[in-house]
Amino acid sequence: MIRSAATRGLAWTYKQVQVREILPAKRIALCVDTEGLYVEVSTLFRRSDAAPAVGQIWIVDRELGGWAFAARVDIAPPDATGGQWTPLVLKNGWVVSAGAGDPAPQARLSDGWIELSGVISGGTVPALGLDLVAASLPEGFPARLRGNAVLASALPGTNGYIRGALAVNGDVTIRVSATYAPAWIDLTGLKARVT
């Protein structure tokens, strides 16, 4: 939090305020600082191309004598769900699962990670011990470190598993631990840190 000049004397030239009213005829905005004191801020000497509006939070300064708008404070809550989900590019016959309630295969960038979600089905199964590209990240995703995870899938028994990997080039590969063709693969849980 910015310390208020109201309690710290004239040496403090910055403070945080909320715009309460704009008076265009007087070329000022009436604002309230963090300690509840009213501050008149000039709309003439604004150093930002964004016009102040009622309810916004700003940093103001008085470097030029009177208080002037310096920078708007973005107080929107952080996006707890992460970035926007974007469809994967499916390859080698893999398609979006048609199962009821199965989410579409997608990727998103969230807090320095690329993560995958969704269910695929019907594609080519790699030979035992080999990797096969099942999908790739959408265009424009940043470089990433390699990541891998054991994925949920429809397996013919309890001894097999499918390992999914996200390569640095954006390919999503699968590898089977036994010779079988899974009816579906859930990509949820596969993620890699952005480099």
trRosetta pair geometry for C-beta under 8 A, 3 or more apart (Angstrom, degrees):
i j d omega theta_ij theta_ji phi_ij phi_ji
1 16 6.8 -97 -163 15 73 144
1 34 6.3 114 -175 -137 119 165
2 14 5.5 -97 -162 122 132 102
2 15 5.6 163 120 -137 123 35
2 16 4.4 139 40 -24 120 97
2 34 7.1 162 68 -14 79 140
2 59 6.4 133 -47 -122 160 99
3 7 7.4 -102 179 69 90 99
3 8 5.1 59 143 -32 118 149
3 12 5.8 -103 99 -132 101 150
3 15 7.6 -75 101 -105 39 78
4 7 5.4 65 80 19 100 90
4 8 6.4 150 85 6 49 100
4 12 7.2 97 127 113 23 150
4 15 4.9 56 -127 -129 60 121
4 16 7.7 -82 -83 38 80 71
4 33 5.1 102 -126 154 122 137
4 34 5.5 -146 -59 49 117 97
4 35 5.0 -99 14 -5 169 117
4 37 7.4 120 180 34 143 121
5 8 5.8 -79 -121 60 33 90
5 9 7.0 -81 -163 82 69 23
5 10 6.8 46 -166 -112 111 30
5 12 4.2 -162 -94 87 73 102
5 13 6.9 56 -81 -95 131 16
5 14 7.6 150 -42 62 105 26
5 15 5.2 -98 3 -46 89 125
5 62 7.4 3 -46 12 173 127
6 15 7.3 76 -11 -116 86 156
6 33 5.9 169 -16 70 130 154
6 35 5.4 -138 71 53 141 137
6 37 4.7 142 -110 30 154 155
7 35 6.4 125 -25 -57 116 166
8 11 6.8 -91 140 63 93 89
8 12 4.1 57 94 -15 124 140
9 12 6.5 110 69 9 58 91
12 15 7.1 75 136 -60 113 91
13 61 5.0 38 144 -158 92 92
13 62 5.4 -132 -153 50 81 75
13 63 5.7 70 174 -66 141 69
14 59 5.8 -4 -167 -176 107 103
14 60 7.2 157 -150 81 56 42
14 61 4.9 -28 -93 -93 69 90
14 70 7.0 -55 -123 25 98 157
15 33 5.1 -21 154 -132 131 122
15 34 7.1 -140 -175 6 95 97
15 39 7.1 173 84 -71 135 165
15 59 7.4 166 85 -151 26 61
15 60 6.0 -20 63 59 76 87
15 61 8.0 147 17 -89 61 46
16 33 6.7 109 79 -152 54 72
16 34 5.4 50 71 -44 102 110
16 57 6.5 5 -176 -178 100 100
16 58 7.4 167 -151 88 56 38
16 59 5.8 -37 -96 -97 66 65
16 60 7.9 142 -111 15 18 76
16 73 6.6 17 -138 -26 109 152
17 31 3.7 50 160 153 132 132
17 32 6.2 148 -157 70 83 32
17 33 5.0 -50 -95 -90 82 58
17 34 7.8 -106 -86 -31 43 64
17 39 5.4 -98 -105 51 145 132
17 41 6.8 178 72 -42 159 138
17 57 7.3 170 89 -152 37 58
17 58 5.7 -19 64 63 84 85
17 59 7.9 130 19 -113 75 19
17 60 5.5 1 13 1 123 121
18 31 6.2 160 74 -160 35 85
18 32 5.4 -18 55 57 90 88
18 55 7.0 -23 -176 -158 101 25
18 56 7.2 173 -150 89 63 35
18 57 5.3 -33 -96 -97 75 69
18 58 7.8 144 -102 18 27 72
19 22 6.8 11 -179 -58 120 90
19 29 5.3 -39 -135 170 102 131
19 30 7.8 100 -160 77 59 48
19 31 5.3 -46 -99 -100 45 92
19 41 7.9 -84 -102 45 86 135
19 52 5.1 157 -81 167 153 116
19 53 6.5 139 82 92 149 28
19 54 5.4 -128 115 -115 102 34
19 55 6.5 -30 70 25 90 26
19 56 5.1 22 21 53 119 80
19 57 7.9 -141 1 -77 78 23
19 58 6.6 56 -41 -1 98 116
20 29 8.0 137 45 167 59 83
20 30 5.1 -58 67 104 102 91
20 31 6.0 157 6 -114 86 30
20 32 5.6 68 -39 -15 126 99
20 38 7.8 -67 28 -123 143 92
20 54 6.7 21 -178 -141 16 88
21 29 7.0 170 89 -162 46 62
21 30 4.3 10 56 47 95 112
21 54 6.6 24 -92 -104 32 110
22 28 8.0 -173 -152 103 52 42
22 29 4.8 -25 -106 -110 71 88
22 30 7.7 -145 -72 21 27 70
22 43 7.0 64 -152 -65 101 144
22 52 6.7 163 -90 96 123 100
22 53 7.5 -56 -30 -129 139 33
22 54 6.5 -115 -10 -57 97 85
23 26 4.3 8 120 38 120 109
23 27 7.6 -46 97 14 80 18
23 28 5.4 4 57 65 106 78
23 29 7.1 177 20 -94 71 33
23 30 6.9 61 -14 -20 107 95
24 27 7.0 24 -170 -78 37 47
24 43 7.6 -54 -115 59 53 158
27 42 6.4 13 133 -156 93 73
27 43 5.1 -134 -173 53 64 94
27 44 5.1 37 167 -47 130 97
28 40 4.9 -11 -173 -172 138 96
28 41 6.4 137 -162 69 76 40
28 42 5.9 -48 -104 -101 74 41
28 43 6.2 -165 -98 -5 17 89
29 40 7.6 149 71 -159 42 50
29 41 4.8 -24 60 65 93 98
29 43 5.7 98 -26 -60 95 102
29 52 5.5 -31 -75 93 166 145
29 69 7.7 42 31 -55 138 114
30 38 6.1 -21 -168 -161 93 109
30 39 7.8 143 -160 73 47 45
30 40 6.3 -27 -101 -102 61 65
30 41 7.9 173 -87 21 14 80
31 38 7.1 136 76 -157 43 57
31 39 4.8 -31 72 66 96 93
31 40 7.7 159 23 -96 82 17
31 41 5.3 27 0 -6 128 121
31 58 7.3 -78 -125 48 150 111
31 60 7.1 147 63 -23 163 147
32 36 6.1 -15 -174 -142 111 35
32 37 7.0 149 -153 72 64 29
32 38 5.9 -39 -96 -96 66 54
32 39 7.2 156 -101 15 16 85
33 36 7.2 -48 69 21 68 18
33 37 5.1 -7 37 58 109 84
33 38 8.0 -164 0 -88 82 6
33 39 5.5 75 -42 -21 100 126
39 60 6.8 167 130 65 143 154
39 67 5.6 50 168 -13 111 175
40 66 7.6 -49 100 -172 94 114
40 67 6.6 145 89 45 52 120
41 52 7.7 65 98 -10 133 171
41 58 7.6 113 -176 85 173 141
41 60 5.1 -99 -116 -124 129 149
41 66 7.9 149 -139 145 38 96
41 67 4.4 -77 -108 113 70 112
41 68 6.6 133 -168 -109 86 18
41 69 6.0 82 162 -53 130 76
42 45 5.2 40 102 23 127 94
42 46 7.8 -145 110 -46 76 67
42 66 5.2 84 -25 105 122 127
42 67 6.5 157 5 82 78 59
42 68 5.3 -31 59 -95 101 75
42 69 8.0 -128 77 -5 60 76
43 46 6.0 -3 -165 -41 50 115
43 51 7.9 33 -156 -150 114 84
43 52 6.9 -121 -111 32 100 114
43 69 7.4 28 -114 -5 53 120
44 68 7.9 -78 70 -117 67 105
45 64 5.6 -130 177 66 160 156
45 66 7.6 133 27 70 137 98
45 68 4.1 -63 92 -119 107 137
45 69 8.0 161 91 33 66 69
46 51 7.6 5 -168 -113 172 52
46 52 7.5 -147 -112 -17 132 99
46 68 6.5 -162 -84 -176 35 94
46 69 4.7 3 -123 56 83 113
47 68 6.8 80 -14 135 94 119
47 69 6.8 -159 29 95 71 70
47 70 5.8 9 47 -128 123 48
47 71 7.9 -37 82 -56 105 63
48 69 6.0 -79 21 124 112 111
48 70 7.3 89 -33 154 108 19
48 71 6.4 135 -70 -104 131 42
48 72 6.5 138 -180 -18 171 92
50 72 5.8 -46 84 -19 142 139
52 56 5.8 -148 -156 60 73 135
52 58 6.1 -39 -111 -51 117 145
52 69 5.7 -150 -50 -92 122 152
52 72 7.6 176 -102 -91 73 105
53 56 5.2 90 60 -18 73 120
56 72 6.0 -45 174 -141 125 109
57 72 7.2 104 83 -168 58 66
57 73 4.2 -54 108 62 106 112
57 75 5.3 65 24 -24 139 129
58 69 5.3 -52 -178 -137 148 92
58 70 7.3 135 169 44 96 64
58 71 6.9 158 -160 84 72 38
58 72 5.4 -47 -104 -107 76 54
58 73 6.4 -171 -99 3 18 86
59 70 4.9 -59 102 68 90 109
59 71 4.7 7 46 56 111 87
59 72 7.8 -141 16 -74 75 10
59 73 6.2 102 -31 -48 85 101
60 67 4.8 31 154 -176 130 103
60 68 6.3 163 -160 76 86 29
60 69 5.7 -52 -105 -99 83 39
60 70 5.9 151 -126 2 25 93
61 67 7.1 163 89 -143 18 61
61 68 6.2 -28 66 58 67 81
61 70 4.7 57 1 -51 103 135
62 65 6.5 -88 -180 99 85 17
62 66 6.1 -102 -135 144 93 14
62 67 5.0 -45 -79 -84 93 52
62 68 7.0 134 -99 9 41 77
63 68 7.5 -68 40 38 81 117
64 68 5.9 29 38 -11 118 140
69 72 7.8 11 -176 -62 113 71
77 80 7.7 -21 141 -29 108 95
79 82 6.4 -134 121 3 106 5
79 83 7.4 91 106 -76 144 34
81 110 7.7 -94 132 -119 44 135
82 108 5.4 106 123 126 120 130
82 109 7.3 -171 174 99 103 35
82 110 2.6 -25 -142 -112 122 129
82 111 6.5 -82 -111 -4 93 87
82 115 7.4 -20 172 35 171 123
83 108 4.4 177 77 -180 92 98
83 109 4.4 30 12 66 158 67
83 110 5.1 -139 7 -70 83 70
84 108 6.2 -169 85 -125 27 109
85 106 4.1 35 -179 150 104 146
85 107 7.2 142 -151 69 63 23
85 108 4.8 -60 -91 -59 52 115
85 117 7.0 -56 -127 49 125 122
86 106 6.0 145 68 -161 30 92
86 107 5.8 -34 63 64 86 75
86 108 6.6 135 10 -85 79 62
86 138 4.4 -72 132 4 127 156
86 141 8.0 -164 64 -66 141 106
87 104 6.3 -40 -113 141 94 125
87 105 7.0 72 -156 87 67 68
87 106 5.5 -57 -97 -102 37 80
87 138 6.7 97 74 -73 53 119
88 105 4.4 -53 30 127 124 105
88 106 6.2 -150 -21 -101 82 22
88 107 5.8 93 -76 -18 87 100
88 116 7.2 31 -65 -135 132 107
88 118 7.2 -159 7 61 119 143
88 135 4.2 21 155 176 129 136
88 136 6.9 151 -171 67 86 33
88 137 6.8 -59 -125 -108 80 32
88 138 6.8 -116 -110 -45 34 78
88 172 6.7 -19 -154 5 140 147
88 187 7.8 26 -24 59 157 175
89 135 6.1 145 76 -165 49 75
89 136 4.8 -20 63 59 107 87
89 137 7.6 5 18 80 95 14
89 138 6.6 133 -26 -92 93 52
90 94 4.7 -130 -169 90 108 89
90 95 6.1 119 135 -98 162 33
90 96 7.3 -128 -42 -43 153 64
90 105 6.6 103 -74 60 104 143
90 120 6.5 163 -122 -128 121 127
90 123 7.5 -140 178 -77 107 135
90 134 7.1 -35 -148 156 72 66
90 135 5.0 -37 -106 -101 49 93
91 94 6.5 21 63 33 39 102
91 123 7.9 67 96 -142 45 140
91 133 5.2 -8 84 120 140 99
91 134 6.3 160 60 173 82 17
91 135 5.9 171 14 -91 86 31
91 136 6.6 50 -20 -13 127 92
92 123 5.2 74 107 -174 83 116
92 124 4.3 -87 166 34 105 115
92 132 6.0 -147 124 165 177 110
92 133 6.2 139 -15 83 126 71
92 134 6.2 -80 53 -110 116 44
93 122 6.2 -119 149 126 92 81
93 123 4.0 144 90 -133 82 65
93 124 5.0 105 35 -23 124 80
94 120 4.5 17 179 172 113 130
94 121 7.2 134 -152 61 71 19
94 122 6.5 140 -129 73 40 72
94 123 3.1 -28 -67 -51 69 142
94 124 7.6 -84 -42 26 79 64
94 134 4.7 53 -21 -167 160 86
94 135 6.4 -85 82 -55 139 88
95 98 7.9 11 113 -36 114 89
95 120 6.7 143 69 -157 28 79
95 121 6.3 -41 66 67 78 69
95 122 5.1 -8 29 58 102 128
95 123 7.0 164 -3 -57 62 88
96 102 7.7 153 169 110 78 114
96 104 5.1 -24 -132 -127 125 80
96 105 6.3 -143 -104 7 74 90
96 118 7.4 -59 -131 176 83 122
96 119 7.6 76 -167 83 57 68
96 120 6.8 -64 -106 -112 27 61
96 121 7.8 0 123 27 21 86
97 102 4.1 -65 91 132 119 160
97 118 7.8 173 17 169 104 78
97 119 3.8 -33 11 113 143 105
97 120 6.0 -156 -40 -123 88 8
97 121 4.3 91 -102 -11 79 114
97 184 5.1 47 -110 -131 132 122
98 102 7.4 52 73 43 10 132
98 121 7.1 -88 11 51 73 140
99 102 4.1 81 68 -26 95 126
99 119 6.6 -39 41 106 119 151
99 121 7.5 115 -18 -33 101 147
99 184 6.6 -17 -18 -82 135 160
102 118 7.4 76 161 -163 82 63
102 119 4.0 -76 -167 48 115 136
102 184 7.4 -102 -122 -158 148 148
103 106 7.4 -72 148 11 108 108
103 117 5.9 -23 105 142 140 101
103 118 4.6 -108 107 -105 88 67
103 119 6.4 110 55 4 60 86
103 188 8.0 75 56 -60 128 116
104 118 5.0 -33 115 -130 29 132
105 116 7.1 -7 -164 -173 82 103
105 117 7.4 175 -140 94 42 46
105 118 3.5 -171 -90 101 38 136
105 119 6.9 -129 -63 50 83 21
105 120 5.2 16 -54 -59 138 98
105 135 6.2 -129 144 -95 146 165
105 187 5.7 67 -130 18 98 142
106 116 7.2 162 86 -153 42 59
106 117 5.5 -14 60 63 87 88
106 118 5.3 112 9 -29 70 133
107 114 6.0 6 -176 -178 113 97
107 115 7.0 164 -150 84 65 37
107 116 5.2 -30 -96 -98 78 70
107 117 7.8 163 -87 20 34 70
107 137 5.3 -48 42 -129 170 85
107 138 6.4 -162 52 5 116 94
107 141 6.7 -20 118 -89 138 148
108 114 7.4 175 87 -148 33 57
108 115 6.1 -17 59 59 79 83
108 117 7.8 3 6 8 102 111
109 113 7.4 164 -154 83 51 40
109 114 5.6 -29 -97 -96 67 71
109 141 6.7 173 -58 -138 113 88
109 142 7.1 73 -110 18 140 103
109 194 6.9 41 -142 -59 106 135
110 113 5.7 -27 71 64 73 88
110 115 6.2 -33 34 15 114 115
112 193 6.1 3 143 -152 92 84
112 194 5.3 -126 -166 35 57 104
113 191 5.2 20 173 174 116 123
113 192 7.0 158 -157 82 74 29
113 193 5.6 -49 -102 -102 71 53
113 194 6.7 -140 -89 -13 18 84
114 137 6.9 -19 -178 -113 145 140
114 141 6.1 66 -115 -173 138 129
114 142 7.7 -163 -57 56 120 80
114 144 5.3 -58 15 -99 131 147
114 147 7.9 -174 69 16 90 141
114 166 6.9 -171 94 167 116 156
114 191 6.2 173 88 -154 51 72
114 192 5.4 -7 55 59 98 80
114 193 7.9 162 16 -114 74 7
114 194 6.3 104 -26 -66 92 85
115 190 7.3 141 -156 86 58 51
115 191 3.9 -18 -103 -101 75 115
116 164 7.9 -109 65 142 148 145
116 166 7.0 -180 -24 -75 125 127
116 172 6.8 98 -93 -114 157 137
116 187 4.3 -69 134 144 123 114
116 188 6.9 -138 106 -93 72 29
116 189 7.8 -36 70 51 86 36
116 190 4.5 -8 43 72 122 99
116 191 6.6 -160 11 -75 73 62
117 187 6.4 153 -154 87 5 92
117 188 4.8 36 -127 -95 65 83
118 186 7.5 -172 106 -150 26 60
118 187 5.5 1 65 43 69 112
118 188 7.0 136 12 -52 32 82
119 184 5.4 9 -179 179 110 119
119 185 7.0 163 -153 81 64 39
119 186 5.0 -30 -97 -99 84 67
119 187 7.2 -168 -87 7 30 79
120 123 6.6 -2 149 -7 115 124
120 134 6.3 134 97 164 162 123
120 135 7.0 -149 -72 -43 156 125
120 184 6.9 160 84 -156 38 69
120 185 5.4 -15 61 60 87 91
120 187 6.6 52 -3 -32 104 111
121 183 6.2 -6 -141 155 111 57
121 184 4.2 -36 -88 -100 102 77
121 185 7.3 166 -81 16 52 66
123 134 5.9 126 90 -135 163 90
124 132 6.3 -131 103 178 101 151
125 132 7.3 157 178 27 22 157
125 174 8.0 -74 -138 103 58 125
125 176 6.2 17 -175 -24 104 143
125 180 7.5 -120 -167 102 162 38
125 181 4.7 -131 -28 -112 147 75
125 182 7.2 136 -103 19 120 73
126 130 4.7 -142 171 87 116 87
126 131 6.2 -90 -120 177 167 10
126 132 3.5 -163 -69 -20 106 115
126 174 6.4 178 -1 92 118 81
126 175 6.1 -51 66 -114 144 51
126 176 6.2 174 62 8 87 94
127 130 4.7 39 64 24 86 126
128 176 6.4 -73 -108 84 57 96
128 177 7.9 40 -146 -179 86 16
128 178 7.1 -11 -116 -154 111 16
128 179 5.4 -52 -61 -70 118 82
129 175 7.2 10 -155 -165 14 111
130 175 6.8 -166 91 -122 27 93
131 165 6.8 -43 -130 38 130 129
131 173 4.1 15 -177 171 111 139
131 174 7.1 145 -152 68 65 29
131 175 5.1 -48 -93 -69 64 102
132 173 6.2 145 68 -154 31 83
132 174 5.8 -28 61 58 87 80
132 175 7.5 146 13 -80 74 54
133 136 6.9 5 -174 -58 118 90
133 171 4.8 -69 -120 -162 109 117
133 172 7.0 95 -156 66 66 51
133 173 5.5 -51 -91 -94 48 77
134 164 7.9 -64 33 -127 136 98
134 172 5.5 -66 64 104 87 94
134 173 6.6 130 5 -131 84 25
134 174 4.9 45 -28 -8 131 112
134 185 7.4 -43 -166 66 167 147
135 171 7.8 146 88 -162 44 52
135 172 4.2 -2 66 51 87 125
135 187 7.7 -30 32 -91 144 153
136 170 5.1 57 -170 126 90 97
136 171 5.2 -39 -102 -104 88 50
136 172 6.3 -162 -85 7 30 83
137 141 4.4 -64 149 28 135 149
137 166 7.7 62 -50 -153 112 107
137 170 3.9 -101 31 -160 107 101
137 172 7.3 120 -46 -37 67 99
138 141 6.1 106 67 -31 70 106
141 144 7.4 -15 140 -29 109 119
141 170 6.2 132 66 -115 120 117
142 194 5.1 41 89 -147 124 118
142 195 7.6 -152 139 45 103 71
143 168 6.7 12 -165 -171 83 88
143 194 6.9 100 82 -163 55 72
143 195 4.7 -48 112 45 103 113
144 147 7.3 -54 151 -7 119 106
144 166 6.7 -35 109 132 142 116
144 168 6.1 -164 74 -128 66 55
144 170 7.6 106 26 -81 116 62
144 192 4.4 86 161 110 123 121
144 193 6.7 156 -159 88 81 35
144 194 5.3 -59 -103 -108 75 47
144 195 6.0 173 -124 -11 15 86
145 168 6.9 -21 -137 -94 21 92
145 192 5.3 -161 74 -179 65 101
145 193 4.9 11 31 63 118 85
145 194 7.7 -178 2 -122 80 2
145 195 5.6 124 -48 -67 77 91
146 165 6.7 -6 -172 -175 96 104
146 166 6.8 168 -154 85 48 64
146 167 6.0 -8 -114 -129 92 41
146 168 5.7 -55 -61 -45 79 83
146 192 6.3 -100 167 -126 11 133
147 165 7.0 165 90 -155 46 58
147 166 4.6 7 56 47 92 108
147 190 6.5 132 114 -178 110 68
147 191 5.4 -79 150 100 163 38
147 192 3.1 -148 -10 -80 120 81
147 193 7.2 129 -66 2 119 60
148 163 5.9 17 179 175 117 101
148 164 6.4 174 -151 92 68 49
148 165 4.1 -21 -98 -102 100 79
148 166 7.1 -164 -74 18 51 65
148 190 7.2 -22 -143 -135 29 91
149 163 7.4 171 89 -153 27 65
149 164 5.8 -12 62 60 75 94
149 189 4.8 -154 141 127 159 99
149 190 4.8 -146 34 -92 118 63
149 191 7.5 43 -25 18 133 64
150 161 5.2 -26 -151 175 114 130
150 162 7.0 122 -159 74 63 49
150 163 5.8 -45 -97 -99 59 66
150 164 7.7 129 -131 16 12 78
151 161 8.0 137 48 178 56 83
151 162 5.0 -47 57 90 99 103
151 163 7.2 137 4 -131 88 16
151 164 4.5 59 -36 -13 128 118
151 174 7.5 -63 29 -122 142 101
151 185 5.5 43 123 -172 137 95
151 186 5.9 -178 179 71 95 64
151 187 6.4 -22 -132 -105 135 34
151 188 7.8 123 -141 52 89 54
151 189 6.7 171 -109 63 67 116
151 190 6.6 -14 -83 -49 109 110
152 185 7.6 144 87 -160 52 49
152 186 4.2 -1 69 44 100 123
152 188 7.4 -6 26 55 113 96
152 189 7.8 101 -5 13 92 136
153 161 7.8 129 35 -156 114 46
153 162 4.8 52 -5 12 149 133
153 182 4.2 -20 167 -157 124 151
153 183 7.9 151 176 50 81 60
153 184 6.3 -171 -147 93 68 55
153 185 4.5 -14 -101 -106 108 66
153 186 6.7 -154 -72 13 55 74
154 182 5.1 137 63 -167 72 81
154 183 3.9 -23 69 42 148 98
154 184 5.1 71 -5 37 111 78
155 158 7.4 110 104 -93 128 25
155 160 4.9 -173 -157 74 124 105
155 161 7.2 -30 -91 -89 150 37
155 162 7.7 -156 -79 -19 107 95
155 180 6.9 90 -151 94 66 149
155 182 6.2 -29 -81 -105 56 101
156 160 7.1 34 53 25 69 138
156 180 5.0 -154 23 -143 118 149
157 160 6.2 83 72 7 94 98
157 178 8.0 -38 62 75 121 162
159 177 7.9 -133 135 107 71 118
159 178 6.5 74 104 -45 97 150
160 176 6.8 -3 -172 -174 117 89
160 177 5.1 172 -150 70 67 97
160 178 3.9 -94 -99 25 114 120
160 180 6.1 -55 -94 28 178 131
161 176 7.9 169 89 -152 38 51
161 177 4.9 36 49 7 71 135
162 174 5.6 -15 -175 -164 110 105
162 175 7.0 150 -160 73 60 44
162 176 5.7 -28 -104 -100 77 63
162 177 7.4 -131 -74 -3 33 86
162 182 6.2 -47 -50 -23 139 154
162 185 5.8 -87 102 -122 163 117
163 174 7.2 146 78 -158 49 52
163 175 4.7 -15 59 59 98 99
163 177 7.4 88 -15 -49 96 96
164 172 6.6 -8 -171 -176 104 89
164 173 7.1 157 -157 84 53 48
164 174 5.5 -24 -101 -100 70 72
164 185 7.3 136 -70 168 120 128
164 187 6.2 159 -148 -129 168 72
164 190 4.6 -65 106 -90 128 138
165 172 7.4 164 82 -156 47 45
165 173 4.8 -12 58 59 97 97
165 174 7.8 -179 18 -79 74 27
165 175 7.4 31 -7 -4 111 108
165 190 7.6 -152 -101 -149 9 120
166 170 7.7 -22 -172 -143 84 28
166 171 7.7 166 -153 85 43 46
166 172 5.8 -16 -101 -103 69 71
166 190 5.7 135 -35 160 108 105
166 191 7.1 -16 9 -159 149 11
166 192 4.5 -135 86 -19 128 127
167 170 6.8 -35 77 36 82 21
167 171 4.4 10 36 55 123 90
167 172 7.8 -145 11 -71 82 25
167 173 6.4 56 -31 -8 110 112
168 195 7.9 25 -137 -22 103 135
172 187 7.0 0 -172 -133 144 132
172 190 7.1 85 -141 129 107 153
174 185 6.5 -44 -111 -143 145 171
176 179 7.3 106 115 -95 133 26
176 180 6.7 -162 -173 52 143 71
176 182 7.5 -173 -104 -18 117 106
182 185 5.7 83 103 -62 140 86
186 189 7.8 59 119 14 96 105
187 190 5.3 -62 -177 22 76 125
